[in-house]
Amino acid sequence: MQALHIVNEEPSKTIQKLEESYYALREHILRLETNKNSFQENEEKITHFVHEIGRAAMKEALSRYDMRAERIHVGEQIYRRRHIAPKEYQTPFGGVWLERQMYVNRKNDGDGLSICPLELQAGIVEGYWTPLAAQHAMWALSHLTPRETESMLFRFKGMNPSRSSLDRLPKAINEVWEPQTVQYHTQLVHEELIPKEAKSCAVSLDGVMVGMKPDAMGLGESCTCTQWKEASCGTISFFDATGKRISTIQYGRMPEHKKITQKTLLRLHTEHIMRQRPDLQLVHIADGAQDNWTFFDEDMPLAFQVTDFYHASQYLKEAFATAYPKDPQKAHGKFKQYQTILRDEHSGINKVMRALRYLRDQHKGNQAILTSLTYFTNNQHRMLYALAKQKNLPIGSGIVEAACKTLVGQRLKRAGMSWSFSGAQGVLTMRSLAKSDRFDKAWPFIANFYKKMVAPYSQPLKLVG
């Protein structure tokens, strides 16, 4: 957006500083052959000059977005110039201080709050961050803690926000994103291209426990214990004709009743994919959790369904281990035999069921065998692994399980961590976008939220009759 009023028409002291820093940098480079510094020392010196130039340039650029009109309007609200106030803004080159105009509305239905045209026109995020600085900081925070981000930025000698500013940023970004999360994700989906070489699409859903602060769960300040609740991860992956994975989109959501938002995002995305590419073979993959399959059965487009082969294998292994507790070698041999049958034979599930029924009859009341038999009985129609392999379709939920570990676990489950919903969801949303190569496409939604049109206000002429 172009500023509507240029404050500085003549070169300012800031421009002089910019020129001085530039010539100092140029002079340093010209003398490289004669100085006795190591190359790293020269790198550090050049970096210092570049950041000085950057800060001076950003200060001058920001000042061009200020206004000095007596009255301005933002939408239908009219504001009067009140005073000049200094403020520090965090830019990609570090903090810069400048004086800017403040306006206030106290008449009629005005809210009496001060506004800053510079911040509105430049799109300053949360009254502190320039848009690019906020983008860089939020990308870092989606991977690192505020402490680690502060340390990293300090080492790079560019941006220098406080840890408290970094801690507040994800919460603020979430307040912008979360009310529009379905709309924003839908727009991202509609702008994305489905890989031309894709022949199948697999949708998976899984859960992972996350520590929540007591106040986040409505338990009040008297409760000091961390509450462990189930967050959810969803993945949508494309595969080529040979079954090789091409790409994956990840969705992460903090604990929520019936995973309603997660399921909505997966459903909308999948429906769009199938409208665009009805030729794709759709696959649903999950473990045996009934809630997941209720969602796939009732809310999702019809698909080839697969119960995760590796979860099934664990149930099978446990059944044989408890059937032959004194002969682990025999138990392992039987397990490997029937695991292969289950995976490779078209009627494998029937043979496995017969074997489990035999074990049940031989070991009355064995709970592990009964549990395994119930698991296979409930999921047998989703255990056509040989057919899936024949079609080059995935048979495991490893992609979504990996997402649970890398998307949630590595960032939100470090030692001693507990979270509020807003802070964690802000991190998790941006982290899922970053890990799905969507971060840069999504950021304009955030940046545009902070931009407002500001214009000088002229009193309408009154016609005299």
N, C-alpha and C positions, 0 to 999 in steps of 0.2 A: 504494500500500500504506500503511495506517495504521501508525504506530509502535506497538509493543507496550508501551512504557513511556515515560511522559512524565517527563523529568528535572526541568524547571522548572515548578513549579506556581504560582510567584509571578512577576510581571513582573521581568525581568532588566535588567541594565545595557544589554543590546542593545536591548531595547524602549524604554528611555529614549533611547538614541541615535536610534532610529527616530523617536520623537516629536519630538526636537529637530530632526532634519533636516527633518521634515515641516513644522514650524512655521517654520523658517528659509525653506523654499521658499514657504510661504504668505505670509510677510512680504515676501519679495522681489517676489512677484507683485502684492501690494497697493500696492507703492511704484513700480510700473512707470511711472506717469504723471509722477512727480516726478524719477526718476533721469535722468541725461544719457547713459546708455549707448546704443550702437546696438542695433538689434534682434538682430543676430548675437551681440553681447556678452551680451545677455539670454538668448538661446538657449543659449549655452555655460554660463552660470551655472545656468540651470534644469536643463540636462542633468547638470551636476555634482551638484546636489541630488538629482535623481532616482536617479542611480547610488549616491549615499550611502544613500538610503532603501532601494534595492534590496539593497545589500550587507548592511545591518543586518537587513532582513527575511529574507534568505537565511540569514544566520548564525543567527538565532533559529529559523527553520524547520528547519535541519539539526540543531540541538541537540535538537529534539523527537524525532529518530530514534535518539538514543543510549539506552543502558540502564545500570542500576546494580545489576542483580541479581548476587548472588555467583556464581551459575552459570547458564549458558545452554546451549541446545542448538540446533545447526543440523543438521537431518536427524537422524542417529543419533549424531553426535559431540557430546560434552559438553565445555564449556570453562569455565575458572575465571577470574574477574576478576584481572587482573595489575597494571595500572597505568593512569594517565592520561597521555596524550601530546598535545602540540599538533600541529596539522597545518593546512596551507593547502589549500583547495579552490577550484577555478576555477568560478565561477558565471557566468551571463549578464551580471551586473553587475560582474564582476571578482573578484579573489581575496579570500577571507575566511579568517581564522585562527580556530580554536576548539579547545578541549580536548575530547578524547573518550576514552571507555573502550576499553581493549584487553584481550582475553581470550586465553588460551592453553590448549592441550590437550597434556599430556605423559604421560598415563597410557595403559596398554593399547596400543591400536593408533593412538593419536593421532599426528599428524604433527609436533607440537611447534611449529607455526607460529602466530604471533599473528593474530587476526582482529579486525575492528572492526565491531561491530553497526551503528553509524551508517552505515558505507559499504555494508554488505550490505542493510540495510533501505531506504536511500535510492536504491540502485542506482548508487553512485558508479562512474564508468568509469575503470578502470585506476588506482584509488586517488587520483584527482586531479580529474576532471571531474564536475560534476553532469550528469545525463542531457541536459538541454537545452543546456548549454554544450558538451558533446561533440558533440551533433547540429549545432549552429551551426558549430563548428570544422571538423567533417568535411565539411559542405556547402561551406564556404569552401575547404578543401584539395582538394576534387574539382575546383575551378576554378582555384585559385591555388597557387603554391609556398608552402612554409612561411615564407620570407622575406616574400613579398607578403602572406600572411595576417597575419603578425605586424604588418606595417606598417599594414594596413587596420584591424585591431582597435585598435592604438594610436591611430590617427587618430579612431576612433569613441569613444575614451575609456571603453570598457566593459570587456570581457574583456581580460586582460593576460597571456596565457600566454607562456612562453619559446619561442624558435624550436625548441629541442631537444624540448620537450613536443609541439609541433605536428608535428615530424618523426617522433616515435614513434607518434603516434596512428593513422595509416593502417595501420601494421604490426600494431598491437594489434587494431584492428578487423578486419583480414583474418584474424587467428588465430581470431577468434570466428566470422566469416562463412564462411570457406572450407570448413571440414569439413562444413558444412551447406548449401553453396551450392545444390545441386540441390533439397533439401527446401524451403529458403526461397523460391527462385524458383518452385517448383511451387505453393506456397501463395499467392504473389502472383498467379500466373496464374489460379488457381481463384477468387480474390476479384475479379478484373477482369471488367468487362462488355464484350462485343464491341459496337462501334457498331451500332445498329439499321440505319443507312443503308448499312452496308458490303455490297458486292456481290462484292468480290474481296479476296484476301489474298495478298500477295507476300512470299516468304521469300528472303533473299539472304545470301551468305557471301563474305567477302573477307579478304585478309591485308595486314598493314602491318609493315614492319621497325622494330624497337625496339632501342635500345642496352642491353645487359645487362652488369652487373658480372661480371668473371671468376669470382668466387666463387659467383655465382648459377648459373653454368653448370658448376660442379664442376671448374674449371681450376686452382684453387689460387692462393695469394698470389703466386707467382712470375710469373704472367701479369698484366700491367698494362693490356693493351689491351681496349677495349670490344668485346664480341661482339654482332654484329647478328643478331637472331633474329626470326622472323615471329610477331607477335601476330595475333589474329584479331578481326574484327568481324562480328556477325550482326545482321540487322534483320528485323523482321516488321511489315509495313505494311498498312493497310486502305485500300481505295479505294471510292468510291461508284459509282453506275451510270454516271456520265459519265467515270469514270477519274480523278477528282480525289482526291488523297491526303487521308485523314481524320486519321490518326495513325500513329505509328511507335514501336515498342519496340526499344531498342538493347541489344545484349549485347557486352561487351568482355572478352577473355581474353588474358592474357600468353602468351608462347610455351609450348607444351605439345605433347607427342607426339601427332601425328595430330589435334590440336585436339579431343580427346575430350570435354572438358567443354563446350566451345562447341557441338559437334554434339548432345550430349545435351540441352542446354537448348533448342536450336532444335527438336529432334524432339519433346520433351515438350510444349512450348508449342503447336506446330503440331497435334499430335494432339488436344490439348484443344480447340483452336479448331474443328477439323473435327468433333469429337463434338458440340460445342454448336451449330455452324452448318454442317451438311453441305451446305447450299444455296450456300455461298460457292465461287467459282471460285478454286482454289488455283493459284498461279504460283510456279515456281522461277526465280530470275534470278541469273546469275553470269557471270564471264568464262570463258575457255576452259580454266582450270586443271582437270586431270583429277580431282584429289582432291575438288574441290567436287562435280563431277558424279557421282562414284562414291558420295558421301554421299547426294546427292539421289536417285539411282537405287535404292540398296540399303536405305537407312534411313528415308527420308521417305515420307509418304503420296503417292499418285499425284497428279500435277499437270501443268498446261500448262507446258512448259519453254522458257525463252528465254535464248539466249546474248546477252549485252549487245551491243546494236546499235552502240554507239560503239567498243567494242573491235573488232568486226567491220569497222567502217568504217576503222579504222587499218590493219588488215591489207590491206584493199582499196586504200587510198591508197598504201601502200608498194609494192604490186605494180605499179601503174601508174607510179609514180615511177621505179622501176628499169627498167621496160619502155621508157620514153621519157625517158631522162636528158638528152637534148639539146633536148627540147621540153617544158618544164615546163607551158606553157599547155595543150598537148594532153593531158598526163598529168592535169592538174587537171580538164579538161573530161570526160575519160573516167571519172575517179573520181566526179565529181558525177553523171554520167549513171547509172552502175551503182549508186551509193549510193541514188539515188532508186528505181531498179528494185527493188533489194533490199528497201527499206522499204515500197514502196507496191503492188507487184504480187504477186498470190498465187503466181505461179510465179517470183518474182524470184530465189530462190536457184538455180534451175536455169539461168537465164540468166547469172548471175554465175559459176557453175561452168564453163559453156561458155566464157565469156570468159577465165577463168583458165587453162583447158586450152589455149586458143588461144595465150595468152601463153607458156605453158610450152613449147609446141612451137616457137614462134618464137624463143625465147631459151633455148636448151639450157643447162642447168646453172646458170641464174640462181637463186641460193639464196633470195632474197626472194620470188620468184614461187612457188617450190616450197613454202616455208614457209606462204605465204598459202593455196595450194591445199590443203595438208594440213589447215590450220585449218578451212577451210570444209567440207572433206570430213568431218572428224570431228564437226562441229557442225551440219551442214545440217538435221538433223531438229529442231533448236532455233532455226531461223531463219525461222519462219513469221510474219514481222513484220506483214504485211498482215492476216493472220487475227487476230493479237493486237490490232491497232488497231481492227479491226472489232468486237471484243468489249470495247473500251475497257480493255484490259489494258496494263500498263507494258511497255516494250521495252528499258529501260535500267537499269543497276545503279547509277545515280547516287546513290541513297539510301544504299546501303551504302558506296560510295566516299566520300561526304561524311562518313559516320560514321568512316571511317578517318582522315580529316583532322581533324574536330572532336572526336571522342571520344578518339582516341589522339594524333594529331599535335600538336594545339594544347597539350596538357598534358604529354605524356611525351617529346616530341621537340624540346625547346628546346636551344639551343646548349650543348654540353658535358654533357648529361644522360646518365647511365647508371643502371640500376636493379637492385635485388634483386627477386626474384619477389614476396616478401611485401609490400614497400612499394608496388610498382607495381600489383599486383593489388588491394590495398586502395583505392588511389586510383581505379583503373579501374572496379572494381565500383560504388563509390559514385557515380562520375561517370556511368556508364551508367544508374544508377537515377535520378539527378537529371535527365538529359537525356530520360528516358522518363516523367517526372512520376510516378515511383514512390518517390522518396526518402523522403517522409514516411510512406508505407505500409510501407516496409521497415524503418524505424528501430526500431519496437518489438521486432523480432527481436533487435537489438543490446541495447536497453535492458533487455529481460527477462532476458538472459543474466547481467547483473550483479546482479540482485535475488535475495535469498535470504530465506527465512522464518527469523526468529530468535525464540526464546521463552525465558522464564525456565525453569530446570530445578528441579523439586522431587524430592527423593529419595523413591522409592516406599516406602510403609509396609511393614514386615516383619510378617507375621502370626505371633503366638506360639501354638503348638498346646498 
